[in-house]
Amino acid sequence: MKKNFRIYGNETHEECLRRESKEEMGMDIKTGDFIGCANRYSYLTNESKYYLSERYF
């Protein structure tokens, strides 16, 4: 199953990272400064479809 990580509402990047870490790993984390984001495009041949994935670091 594919999970999409999203920033909800007025959530900051840092809040999103902390929430996702708690949900996925059960861990409370401290975050540093936001550096940037990257886009990754992929093509699934079995679906004949392109996907865009945004990631923040």
Phi and psi in radians as a Rosetta constraint file:
Dihedral C 1 N 2 CA 2 C 2 CIRCULARHARMONIC -1.628 0.35
Dihedral N 2 CA 2 C 2 N 3 CIRCULARHARMONIC 2.268 0.35
Dihedral C 2 N 3 CA 3 C 3 CIRCULARHARMONIC -1.926 0.35
Dihedral N 3 CA 3 C 3 N 4 CIRCULARHARMONIC 2.349 0.35
Dihedral C 3 N 4 CA 4 C 4 CIRCULARHARMONIC -1.748 0.35
Dihedral N 4 CA 4 C 4 N 5 CIRCULARHARMONIC 2.279 0.35
Dihedral C 4 N 5 CA 5 C 5 CIRCULARHARMONIC -1.698 0.35
Dihedral N 5 CA 5 C 5 N 6 CIRCULARHARMONIC 2.195 0.35
Dihedral C 5 N 6 CA 6 C 6 CIRCULARHARMONIC -2.322 0.35
Dihedral N 6 CA 6 C 6 N 7 CIRCULARHARMONIC 2.654 0.35
Dihedral C 6 N 7 CA 7 C 7 CIRCULARHARMONIC -1.576 0.35
Dihedral N 7 CA 7 C 7 N 8 CIRCULARHARMONIC 2.136 0.35
Dihedral C 7 N 8 CA 8 C 8 CIRCULARHARMONIC -1.686 0.35
Dihedral N 8 CA 8 C 8 N 9 CIRCULARHARMONIC 2.415 0.35
Dihedral C 8 N 9 CA 9 C 9 CIRCULARHARMONIC 0.872 0.35
Dihedral N 9 CA 9 C 9 N 10 CIRCULARHARMONIC -2.190 0.35
Dihedral C 9 N 10 CA 10 C 10 CIRCULARHARMONIC -1.667 0.35
Dihedral N 10 CA 10 C 10 N 11 CIRCULARHARMONIC 0.341 0.35
Dihedral C 10 N 11 CA 11 C 11 CIRCULARHARMONIC -1.130 0.35
Dihedral N 11 CA 11 C 11 N 12 CIRCULARHARMONIC 2.399 0.35
Dihedral C 11 N 12 CA 12 C 12 CIRCULARHARMONIC -1.435 0.35
Dihedral N 12 CA 12 C 12 N 13 CIRCULARHARMONIC 2.916 0.35
Dihedral C 12 N 13 CA 13 C 13 CIRCULARHARMONIC -1.017 0.35
Dihedral N 13 CA 13 C 13 N 14 CIRCULARHARMONIC -0.730 0.35
Dihedral C 13 N 14 CA 14 C 14 CIRCULARHARMONIC -1.134 0.35
Dihedral N 14 CA 14 C 14 N 15 CIRCULARHARMONIC -0.751 0.35
Dihedral C 14 N 15 CA 15 C 15 CIRCULARHARMONIC -1.107 0.35
Dihedral N 15 CA 15 C 15 N 16 CIRCULARHARMONIC -0.700 0.35
Dihedral C 15 N 16 CA 16 C 16 CIRCULARHARMONIC -1.082 0.35
Dihedral N 16 CA 16 C 16 N 17 CIRCULARHARMONIC -0.798 0.35
Dihedral C 16 N 17 CA 17 C 17 CIRCULARHARMONIC -1.079 0.35
Dihedral N 17 CA 17 C 17 N 18 CIRCULARHARMONIC -0.765 0.35
Dihedral C 17 N 18 CA 18 C 18 CIRCULARHARMONIC -1.127 0.35
Dihedral N 18 CA 18 C 18 N 19 CIRCULARHARMONIC -0.744 0.35
Dihedral C 18 N 19 CA 19 C 19 CIRCULARHARMONIC -1.130 0.35
Dihedral N 19 CA 19 C 19 N 20 CIRCULARHARMONIC -0.827 0.35
Dihedral C 19 N 20 CA 20 C 20 CIRCULARHARMONIC -1.102 0.35
Dihedral N 20 CA 20 C 20 N 21 CIRCULARHARMONIC -0.675 0.35
Dihedral C 20 N 21 CA 21 C 21 CIRCULARHARMONIC -1.109 0.35
Dihedral N 21 CA 21 C 21 N 22 CIRCULARHARMONIC -0.695 0.35
Dihedral C 21 N 22 CA 22 C 22 CIRCULARHARMONIC -1.170 0.35
Dihedral N 22 CA 22 C 22 N 23 CIRCULARHARMONIC -0.775 0.35
Dihedral C 22 N 23 CA 23 C 23 CIRCULARHARMONIC -1.170 0.35
Dihedral N 23 CA 23 C 23 N 24 CIRCULARHARMONIC -0.792 0.35
Dihedral C 23 N 24 CA 24 C 24 CIRCULARHARMONIC -1.497 0.35
Dihedral N 24 CA 24 C 24 N 25 CIRCULARHARMONIC -0.608 0.35
Dihedral C 24 N 25 CA 25 C 25 CIRCULARHARMONIC -2.044 0.35
Dihedral N 25 CA 25 C 25 N 26 CIRCULARHARMONIC -0.160 0.35
Dihedral C 25 N 26 CA 26 C 26 CIRCULARHARMONIC 1.234 0.35
Dihedral N 26 CA 26 C 26 N 27 CIRCULARHARMONIC 0.422 0.35
Dihedral C 26 N 27 CA 27 C 27 CIRCULARHARMONIC -2.035 0.35
Dihedral N 27 CA 27 C 27 N 28 CIRCULARHARMONIC 2.414 0.35
Dihedral C 27 N 28 CA 28 C 28 CIRCULARHARMONIC -1.565 0.35
Dihedral N 28 CA 28 C 28 N 29 CIRCULARHARMONIC 2.254 0.35
Dihedral C 28 N 29 CA 29 C 29 CIRCULARHARMONIC -2.186 0.35
Dihedral N 29 CA 29 C 29 N 30 CIRCULARHARMONIC 2.812 0.35
Dihedral C 29 N 30 CA 30 C 30 CIRCULARHARMONIC -1.784 0.35
Dihedral N 30 CA 30 C 30 N 31 CIRCULARHARMONIC 2.515 0.35
Dihedral C 30 N 31 CA 31 C 31 CIRCULARHARMONIC -1.979 0.35
Dihedral N 31 CA 31 C 31 N 32 CIRCULARHARMONIC 2.646 0.35
Dihedral C 31 N 32 CA 32 C 32 CIRCULARHARMONIC -1.689 0.35
Dihedral N 32 CA 32 C 32 N 33 CIRCULARHARMONIC -2.816 0.35
Dihedral C 32 N 33 CA 33 C 33 CIRCULARHARMONIC -1.244 0.35
Dihedral N 33 CA 33 C 33 N 34 CIRCULARHARMONIC 2.554 0.35
Dihedral C 33 N 34 CA 34 C 34 CIRCULARHARMONIC -1.232 0.35
Dihedral N 34 CA 34 C 34 N 35 CIRCULARHARMONIC 2.278 0.35
Dihedral C 34 N 35 CA 35 C 35 CIRCULARHARMONIC -1.737 0.35
Dihedral N 35 CA 35 C 35 N 36 CIRCULARHARMONIC -0.833 0.35
Dihedral C 35 N 36 CA 36 C 36 CIRCULARHARMONIC 2.989 0.35
Dihedral N 36 CA 36 C 36 N 37 CIRCULARHARMONIC -2.902 0.35
Dihedral C 36 N 37 CA 37 C 37 CIRCULARHARMONIC -2.437 0.35
Dihedral N 37 CA 37 C 37 N 38 CIRCULARHARMONIC 2.818 0.35
Dihedral C 37 N 38 CA 38 C 38 CIRCULARHARMONIC -2.396 0.35
Dihedral N 38 CA 38 C 38 N 39 CIRCULARHARMONIC 2.553 0.35
Dihedral C 38 N 39 CA 39 C 39 CIRCULARHARMONIC -1.899 0.35
Dihedral N 39 CA 39 C 39 N 40 CIRCULARHARMONIC 2.394 0.35
Dihedral C 39 N 40 CA 40 C 40 CIRCULARHARMONIC -2.188 0.35
Dihedral N 40 CA 40 C 40 N 41 CIRCULARHARMONIC 2.176 0.35
Dihedral C 40 N 41 CA 41 C 41 CIRCULARHARMONIC -1.799 0.35
Dihedral N 41 CA 41 C 41 N 42 CIRCULARHARMONIC 2.401 0.35
Dihedral C 41 N 42 CA 42 C 42 CIRCULARHARMONIC -2.418 0.35
Dihedral N 42 CA 42 C 42 N 43 CIRCULARHARMONIC 2.730 0.35
Dihedral C 42 N 43 CA 43 C 43 CIRCULARHARMONIC -2.187 0.35
Dihedral N 43 CA 43 C 43 N 44 CIRCULARHARMONIC 2.172 0.35
Dihedral C 43 N 44 CA 44 C 44 CIRCULARHARMONIC -1.718 0.35
Dihedral N 44 CA 44 C 44 N 45 CIRCULARHARMONIC 1.957 0.35
Dihedral C 44 N 45 CA 45 C 45 CIRCULARHARMONIC -1.140 0.35
Dihedral N 45 CA 45 C 45 N 46 CIRCULARHARMONIC -0.588 0.35
Dihedral C 45 N 46 CA 46 C 46 CIRCULARHARMONIC -1.241 0.35
Dihedral N 46 CA 46 C 46 N 47 CIRCULARHARMONIC -0.355 0.35
Dihedral C 46 N 47 CA 47 C 47 CIRCULARHARMONIC -1.847 0.35
Dihedral N 47 CA 47 C 47 N 48 CIRCULARHARMONIC -0.179 0.35
Dihedral C 47 N 48 CA 48 C 48 CIRCULARHARMONIC 0.891 0.35
Dihedral N 48 CA 48 C 48 N 49 CIRCULARHARMONIC 0.856 0.35
Dihedral C 48 N 49 CA 49 C 49 CIRCULARHARMONIC -2.494 0.35
Dihedral N 49 CA 49 C 49 N 50 CIRCULARHARMONIC 2.498 0.35
Dihedral C 49 N 50 CA 50 C 50 CIRCULARHARMONIC -1.639 0.35
Dihedral N 50 CA 50 C 50 N 51 CIRCULARHARMONIC 2.551 0.35
Dihedral C 50 N 51 CA 51 C 51 CIRCULARHARMONIC -2.250 0.35
Dihedral N 51 CA 51 C 51 N 52 CIRCULARHARMONIC 2.543 0.35
Dihedral C 51 N 52 CA 52 C 52 CIRCULARHARMONIC -2.000 0.35
Dihedral N 52 CA 52 C 52 N 53 CIRCULARHARMONIC 2.229 0.35
Dihedral C 52 N 53 CA 53 C 53 CIRCULARHARMONIC -2.056 0.35
Dihedral N 53 CA 53 C 53 N 54 CIRCULARHARMONIC 2.162 0.35
Dihedral C 53 N 54 CA 54 C 54 CIRCULARHARMONIC -1.709 0.35
Dihedral N 54 CA 54 C 54 N 55 CIRCULARHARMONIC 2.381 0.35
Dihedral C 54 N 55 CA 55 C 55 CIRCULARHARMONIC -2.289 0.35
Dihedral N 55 CA 55 C 55 N 56 CIRCULARHARMONIC 2.503 0.35
Dihedral C 55 N 56 CA 56 C 56 CIRCULARHARMONIC -2.026 0.35
Dihedral N 56 CA 56 C 56 N 57 CIRCULARHARMONIC 2.458 0.35
